Amino acid sequence: MQIHFITDIKNNGDRNANKILPKPIWYRFQFRSFGKKIELLNYINPLNIESEKKHFFSSKFNYEPNFKYPKIRFNGYKLHRLFFSQRLERIKDEDIRNLYKDIIYEYSGLIECIETIGQGKKFYYNSLKSFGTPTERDIENAKFILRFDDSDFEEDLLPLYNVDDAIAYFEAFRTRYDFDFTIKKSTNIAAAAMVQNNTKTLLLRKNHKFSKNQLKVLANHEIGVHLVTTFNSINQPLKIFSNGFPNNVETQEGLAVYSEYKSGCLTITRLKELAYRVIATDSLAKGYNFSDTFHLLHNQYKVNRDKAFSITIRVHRGGGFTKDHLYLTGLKKVYSYAKDENDLDVLLTGKVTLEYKEVITKLQSLGLANTSKYYTDAYLNTDASEKNFDFILNSLK
């Protein structure tokens, strides 16, 4: 979640804005007092991943890592007060009023998440409020995927490329889209790559080795969706498209993994990784500590130690981060949505959520939202269907 500390409406002369969102709402729905942008992923990634990983492996997987996190650079109390001082009752349109109300509750919850990072159960409970936890159905879907034999799928997953090779690959891939972004190396991210929306930056883990297929996966996932929606949100009159709709993680990650499928680089290994994330996230609810979750993945599911560590740190960072179960549920929802020939453009308009599709359409009809300036090119591929993956995705409950 990020907050741009500027007015919610970019075009203050928009007559529709004056009619639908009264000036005290759309003009003052801003966060000018704090001068910084807020994004949860800027705070949740530990600063000492590599040193703690060495300690963990040297302890024979029985050491509980002591992660350090970036300092918070905002006043949470003032933000909460500003959120709830908004006079939303002055928005006459019920759908738009409810959207803003949901967004305020969402942002407030994410602020609580950031404020409690590294505080164990406090953070975990706040994470539950914002991202939920896997249901029994989600766990069944994950276990269903894990039943498939890797040998039934042809995959080229040899880790042959270093981070400089990856940068060269992404520099070539970026020419598909008419927007500019920065690529940087980092030792302080849990994933192989991630997008910082507020700085329009693609971060790559410095010591990671990439396979040819993973480069294609990350390019379509991070650039083809996450940066596409970042730059589409900049083209919107309302800042909520940049800041993010409620529960937008599920839709955004679903779109991103769906682009992997449509570009032909989704593998059973990748699907199993998403399934392991569900299993690992569920372990939090069972009271597992870091070592317990690692042993579950490494010993019971036979995940290699580096991947098991990576998945474990993703879910245990901060004190218990439950976001990762949403990748698989998001993929299922977006796959089903697209299969019914629904419009994907509306879901690329910014950091939006599938459940608010009708509200976005209404905002567009009122001149308060634009259609997508950029479109994920993988979605144009009509030859992406692969019977094994279609069978799996159609079978998810």
Buried (B, 14 or more C-beta within 10 A) or exposed (E): BBBBBEBBBBEEEBEBBBEBBBEEBBBBBBBEEBEEBBBBBBBBBBEBBEBBBEEBEEEEBEBBBEBEBBEBEBEBEEBBEBBEEBEBEEBEBEEBBBBBBBBBBBBBBBBBBBBBBBEEEBBBBBBBBBBBBBBEEBBEBBEBBBEBEEEEBEBEEEEEBBBEBBBEBBEEBBEBBEBEBEBEBBEBBBBBBBBBBBBBBBBBBBEBBBBBBBBBBBBBBBBBBBBBBBBBBBBBBBBBBBBBBBBBBBBBBBBBBBBBBBBBBBBBBBBBBBBBBBBBBBBBEEEBBBBBBBBBBBEEBEBEBBBBBBBBBBBBBBBBBBBBBBBBBBBBBBBBBBEEEBEBEBBBBBBBBBBBBEBBBBBBEBBBBBBBBBBBBBBEBEEBEBEEBBEBBEEBE
